[in-house]
């Protein structure tokens, strides 16, 4: 299975998690959930739904970091 996280391609083995929370923990373990939004195939997924959201082959995950400024 192949997915993209912020335009970087990753190949998942059968042992890899298939839920959004598990994939984020596996590939970006230093990711802090506070101050970010995650979109799966251009649809923002609320944080509480990450563990229940299945990621399919060829999925695109976009992680957006909130920043301060004006």
N, C-alpha and C positions, 0 to 999 in steps of 0.2 A: 504494500500500500504506500502511496506517495501523497504527501501533503506539503503545503507551503505555509511557513510562519514568517510574516513580514518579508515576503518575497524570497525567502531562503528555503530551498527544497530539502525535505527530510523523507527518508525511507523508513517506514515502520515495519518491524517484524511482527510475526504472529504473537509474540510475547508482550508487545507494547500495549498499553491501555488504549481503549477506543473512545473514552469519554473526554470531553474538553478539559476538565480539571486535571485528569491524569496526564494528558499530553502536555499541558502547560507545566506541570510539576516535573515531568521527565526532561523536557527540552530546555526549559527556562527555570531551573530550581531557585534562582535568586529573585525571581519575579515577586514583587510585593503587590498584593491584590488591591491595596488602597491607592486611589488616584489613577487607576487605569480602567480602560474599557476594552472589551474584546469583541471583535466582529468575526463571525463565521459565515463565509460566503456572502459578505456585505450586509449581514444582519447582526446587529448588536445583541449579544446574549447577556442577560442579567446574571450577575455573579452567583446568585443562589441556584441558577439553572445549569451552571458549568458541570457539576457531577452527573447530571441527567441528560446531557446533550451529547449525542453520538456523533463522532467525526467520521465522515465517509472518505473513500478514496478520492483523490484530486481536490480535496477541500482547501480553501484558502482561509487562514487565520490571520487577522490583523490585530496587533496589540497597539493601543493608543495610550500614550502617557499624558496625563494632565500636566500643564505647565502654568506658571504664573507669568503675568506680564500684561502689557496693554498696548 
